[in-house]
Amino acid sequence: MSEIKPTIAIIVAALKPDLAIGFQGKMPWRLRKEIRYFKDVTTKTSDPSKINAVVMGRKTWDSIPARFRPLPDRINIVLSRSFQNETVDTNVIHANSIANSLSQLQPNVERVFVIGGAEIYNELINDSRVTHLLLTEIENTNEDNQIAVDTFLKFPLYSTDSQWRKQPKSELQKFIGSSITLEDDISEGDLKYNYTLWTRRAG
């Protein structure tokens, strides 16, 4: 019987229209409900005997306050070209490539979520192993309050020949599970945002 491989998805929040995600190594916003959504989606499994994994670059790992890492109830995979490929402990894996990190995963991993930073996002958006994109689309509703940004996603989503197709909200709900509530046009301060699901076109 062939081995069942985990689904690999990118999860990211970005400011439209340029898909900005950061400023000076940090997120330019703090969206309370979006943080909860990220935690719920990356932690929840359909099979209670399984666990999810999150993949991040070393800089993203370092940006997480020490008291909050590793992210709980998930396998934390940290990528760096200078790393040896090793399982540090039951919750942390070091690897020098996405392929080497996947080879270290146990069969009980249900989904793998890529959580940043920009270099890893922009590389893996073109990797055929990544089949789903969970994009929180953010809009600034106050033109007088410009948000400072310097880091962007290079995701070819909105072009006519894009490999990615935006799915109906019902498909996002199906993907994340009925226990996670989806809201529309969530507002926090000057920012309005929506959760979306994109899937890679076949072939």
C-alpha positions as CSV (number, residue, x, y, z in Angstrom):
1,M,0.0,0.0,0.0
2,S,1.4,3.4,-1.0
3,E,2.4,5.8,1.8
4,I,-0.1,8.7,2.4
5,K,1.8,12.0,2.3
6,P,0.6,15.0,4.2
7,T,-1.1,17.9,2.5
8,I,1.3,20.9,2.2
9,A,-0.2,24.4,2.4
10,I,1.0,27.9,2.7
11,I,-0.7,30.1,5.3
12,V,-0.1,33.9,5.2
13,A,-1.7,37.3,5.7
14,A,-1.0,40.0,3.2
15,L,-2.0,43.5,2.4
16,K,-3.6,44.1,-1.0
17,P,-2.9,45.1,-3.7
18,D,0.9,44.4,-3.5
19,L,0.7,41.5,-1.1
20,A,2.9,43.1,1.6
21,I,3.6,41.0,4.6
22,G,6.3,42.7,6.6
23,F,8.3,45.7,7.7
24,Q,11.9,45.5,9.1
25,G,11.5,41.9,9.9
26,K,8.2,42.1,11.7
27,M,4.5,42.0,10.8
28,P,3.1,45.5,10.2
29,W,-0.1,44.8,12.1
30,R,-1.5,42.7,14.9
31,L,-4.9,41.3,14.1
32,R,-6.4,39.5,17.1
33,K,-8.9,37.4,15.2
34,E,-6.4,36.5,12.5
35,I,-3.9,35.3,15.1
36,R,-6.6,33.0,16.5
37,Y,-7.5,31.7,13.1
38,F,-3.8,30.9,12.3
39,K,-3.5,29.0,15.6
40,D,-6.8,27.1,15.1
41,V,-6.1,26.2,11.5
42,T,-2.5,25.1,11.9
43,T,-3.3,23.1,15.1
44,K,-6.6,21.3,14.2
45,T,-6.5,17.8,12.7
46,S,-9.4,15.7,11.4
47,D,-7.8,12.6,13.0
48,P,-7.2,13.2,16.8
49,S,-4.3,10.7,16.7
50,K,-2.4,12.9,14.3
51,I,-0.6,16.2,14.5
52,N,0.3,19.0,12.0
53,A,3.7,20.5,11.3
54,V,4.6,24.2,10.7
55,V,7.6,25.1,8.4
56,M,9.5,28.3,8.9
57,G,12.9,29.9,8.2
58,R,15.4,30.5,11.0
59,K,14.7,34.2,11.0
60,T,11.0,33.6,11.5
61,W,11.8,31.1,14.3
62,D,14.1,33.7,16.0
63,S,11.3,36.4,15.7
64,I,9.0,34.3,17.9
65,P,9.5,35.2,21.6
66,A,11.4,32.4,23.3
67,R,8.6,31.7,25.7
68,F,6.2,31.0,22.8
69,R,8.4,28.6,20.9
70,P,8.2,26.0,19.7
71,L,4.6,26.7,18.7
72,P,2.6,24.3,20.9
73,D,0.7,21.2,19.6
74,R,2.6,21.3,16.3
75,I,5.8,19.9,15.0
76,N,8.1,22.9,14.3
77,I,10.3,22.6,11.3
78,V,13.0,25.2,11.1
79,L,14.9,25.6,7.8
80,S,18.4,27.0,7.3
81,R,21.0,26.2,4.7
82,S,23.6,25.9,7.6
83,F,21.6,23.3,9.5
84,Q,22.3,19.7,9.8
85,N,19.2,17.5,9.1
86,E,18.2,16.4,12.6
87,T,15.3,15.9,15.0
88,V,16.2,18.3,17.9
89,D,13.4,17.0,20.1
90,T,9.8,15.7,19.8
91,N,8.6,19.1,18.7
92,V,11.5,20.6,16.7
93,I,13.2,19.5,13.5
94,H,16.1,21.3,11.8
95,A,16.6,20.9,8.1
96,N,18.5,22.5,5.2
97,S,15.8,22.1,2.6
98,I,12.0,21.4,2.5
99,A,12.7,18.0,1.0
100,N,15.0,17.0,3.9
101,S,12.5,18.3,6.4
102,L,9.7,16.2,4.9
103,S,11.8,13.1,5.0
104,Q,12.1,13.4,8.8
105,L,8.4,13.6,9.4
106,Q,6.6,10.7,11.1
107,P,3.6,9.1,9.6
108,N,1.3,10.7,12.2
109,V,1.7,14.2,10.5
110,E,-1.6,15.1,8.8
111,R,-0.8,18.5,7.3
112,V,2.2,20.7,6.8
113,F,1.8,24.5,6.9
114,V,4.4,26.9,5.6
115,I,4.4,29.9,7.8
116,G,7.2,32.2,6.5
117,G,9.2,34.2,6.0
118,A,9.1,35.8,2.6
119,E,12.0,33.9,1.0
120,I,10.5,30.6,1.9
121,Y,7.0,31.7,0.8
122,N,8.3,33.0,-2.6
123,E,10.2,29.8,-3.2
124,L,7.6,27.3,-2.2
125,I,4.6,29.0,-4.0
126,N,6.2,27.5,-7.2
127,D,6.8,24.0,-5.6
128,S,4.3,21.5,-6.9
129,R,4.2,19.8,-3.6
130,V,2.4,22.8,-2.2
131,T,-1.2,22.3,-3.2
132,H,-3.2,24.8,-1.0
133,L,-2.8,28.5,-0.2
134,L,-4.6,30.0,2.8
135,L,-4.4,33.7,2.2
136,T,-5.8,36.3,4.5
137,E,-6.4,39.3,2.2
138,I,-6.1,42.5,4.1
139,E,-7.3,45.9,2.9
140,N,-6.5,49.3,4.4
141,T,-9.7,51.3,4.7
142,N,-8.0,54.6,5.7
143,E,-6.0,56.2,2.9
144,D,-4.7,58.8,5.4
145,N,-3.0,56.1,7.5
146,Q,-0.4,54.6,5.3
147,I,1.2,51.3,6.6
148,A,4.9,51.1,6.3
149,V,5.9,47.9,4.5
150,D,9.1,46.6,2.8
151,T,8.5,42.9,2.3
152,F,6.3,41.4,-0.3
153,L,5.0,38.1,-1.6
154,K,5.8,37.3,-5.2
155,F,2.7,35.3,-5.7
156,P,1.3,35.2,-9.3
157,L,-2.3,34.9,-8.1
158,Y,-4.2,37.6,-10.0
159,S,-2.8,37.1,-13.5
160,T,-4.9,35.5,-16.1
161,D,-2.4,32.6,-16.5
162,S,-2.1,32.0,-12.8
163,Q,-1.5,28.4,-11.6
164,W,-3.7,29.2,-8.7
165,R,-7.5,29.3,-8.5
166,K,-9.5,31.0,-5.7
167,Q,-12.1,28.7,-4.2
168,P,-15.6,29.5,-2.8
169,K,-15.7,30.1,0.9
170,S,-17.5,26.8,1.3
171,E,-14.4,25.0,0.1
172,L,-12.3,26.9,2.7
173,Q,-14.7,25.8,5.4
174,K,-14.5,22.2,4.3
175,F,-10.7,22.4,4.4
176,I,-10.4,23.9,7.8
177,G,-13.3,22.1,9.4
178,S,-16.7,23.1,10.6
179,S,-15.5,23.8,14.2
180,I,-13.6,26.9,13.0
181,T,-16.0,29.9,12.4
182,L,-15.4,31.9,9.3
183,E,-16.5,35.6,9.3
184,D,-16.7,38.0,6.3
185,D,-15.1,41.5,6.1
186,I,-13.6,41.4,9.6
187,S,-12.6,44.9,10.8
188,E,-9.8,45.7,13.3
189,G,-8.9,49.4,13.4
190,D,-8.3,50.7,9.8
191,L,-7.9,47.2,8.4
192,K,-10.5,44.9,6.9
193,Y,-9.7,41.3,6.0
194,N,-11.1,38.1,4.6
195,Y,-9.9,34.5,4.8
196,T,-9.5,32.8,1.4
197,L,-8.5,29.4,0.0
198,W,-6.6,29.0,-3.3
199,T,-5.7,25.6,-4.9
200,R,-3.1,24.8,-7.5
201,R,-4.6,24.0,-10.9
202,A,-4.2,20.4,-12.0
203,G,-1.5,19.8,-14.6
